[in-house]
Amino acid sequence: MTSRSGRPRTQGRIWRRAALLYLLLLALSMVALRFQLVAPASLSSGIAPLTRAFLEGAANIRFAYNTLVRDRDLSQRYYTLQQQNDVLRQRNELLSREVARLRQVTQIIATQAPNVVGIAQVTAVDPSPLLSRLTLNKGAADGLRVRMPVTVPSGLVGQVVQVTSESAVVLSLVDPESRVGVTLARNKGGRGLAFGAPPDRLRAEFSLGVDIRPGDVLVTSSLGGVFPVGIKVGTVERVLPLGPNDVNRTVIVKPAVDVNLTEDVTVLGGL
């Protein structure tokens, strides 16, 4: 059996051994610090390129990351600016169109008639080659009525023949049911009557005593009482030969307005 007196001796030996180990490690550390080895120059010069390559690689990676982040931010900003630019472009187009409409109204008031009801947009054109009718995006709610003249700065378009609360149908001059009184612009004489001649011309009849030639400009007359006087209708394209029984001179007229290319029209108040 182990006596109680043996325990203190055992613990004393453990402490002594620990102290010796501590002193030994302390001595070894002091010797290592005193005789620290310096790497040979050849070894340092050999690993220098590797170190430099590693540092350059790290710098390149950091630069690439920063560039990627910057490009991503620039791409997002470009997308945002592009959206803003699209919105501004649309607003500019709307403003430009409104300015053009106001100019159209001003020009028509100055050159054709002062009683402008408003401007309407052409939303549909009759697809039939035998008819020529336009649908407008305004109707009775906007003050439009049947028989109101419809025009543009370049000349007469036709007249309103059908109206709903929000739309209207315009009978253009080249429709076969169209009739418009005309006269020569150069001498404001020689009244005639022009009829629609589909798909894109008019036939006008004048008395035999009227001196009419190709190139003459025809404007509206008071005949019929629908259109204001003096609005351009078209230009005489050719004069048909007279037959033995003809009592009127017939001419083919090219209309001043191509309804297939018309987008906005001005509606005038009825006479």
Stockholm file with secondary structure:
# STOCKHOLM 1.0

chainA/1-271         MTSRSGRPRTQGRIWRRAALLYLLLLALSMVALRFQLVAPASLSSGIAPLTRAFLEGAANIRFAYNTLVRDRDLSQRYYTLQQQNDVLRQRNELLSREVARLRQVTQIIATQAPNVVGIAQVTAVDPSPLLSRLTLNKGAADGLRVRMPVTVPSGLVGQVVQVTSESAVVLSLVDPESRVGVTLARNKGGRGLAFGAPPDRLRAEFSLGVDIRPGDVLVTSSLGGVFPVGIKVGTVERVLPLGPNDVNRTVIVKPAVDVNLTEDVTVLGGL
#=GR chainA/1-271 SS CCCTTHHHHHHHHHHHHHHHHHHHHHHHHHHHHHTCCCCCHHHHHHHHHHHHHHHHHHHHHHHHHHHHHHHHHHHHHHHHHHHHHHHHHHHHHHHHHHHHHHHHHHHHHHHTCSCEEEEEEEEEECCCTTCCEEEESCCGGGTCCTTCEEEETTEEEEEEEEECSSCEEEEETTSTTCEEEEEETTTSCCCEEEEEETTTEEEEEEETTCCCCTTCEEEECSTTSSSCTTCEEEEEEEECCCCTTCCEEEEEEEESCCGGGCCEEEEECCC
#=GC SS_cons         CCCTTHHHHHHHHHHHHHHHHHHHHHHHHHHHHHTCCCCCHHHHHHHHHHHHHHHHHHHHHHHHHHHHHHHHHHHHHHHHHHHHHHHHHHHHHHHHHHHHHHHHHHHHHHHTCSCEEEEEEEEEECCCTTCCEEEESCCGGGTCCTTCEEEETTEEEEEEEEECSSCEEEEETTSTTCEEEEEETTTSCCCEEEEEETTTEEEEEEETTCCCCTTCEEEECSTTSSSCTTCEEEEEEEECCCCTTCCEEEEEEEESCCGGGCCEEEEECCC
//
